[in-house]
């Protein structure tokens, strides 16, 4: 006697299989939503942190320039618009930036002669 498939609680009943699939899909959607919310919260926290750092630096610059006279404030603002030269110390030391590596050139010349 095979009465198991006729029971409503049977695992392989079509209705129960559909219900399980539906529940699994809902669980996946909830996990995605939670992950999205967590990511959004982290993003907002990082953004707030960066904004606070920027504000504090800006306030420090303003307070340091407000102690000086108004002429230096204008000069400070003008300097803020100039591009930053990262190689200023190298350029001022007198090192030639266009100097060639003589050893490397000698090796290349030797290899070229051997190839010919």
Residue pairs with C-beta under 8 A, 6 or more apart in sequence:
4 10
5 12
5 13
7 13
8 15
9 16
10 16
61 76
65 72
65 73
65 76
66 73
85 91
87 97
90 97
91 97
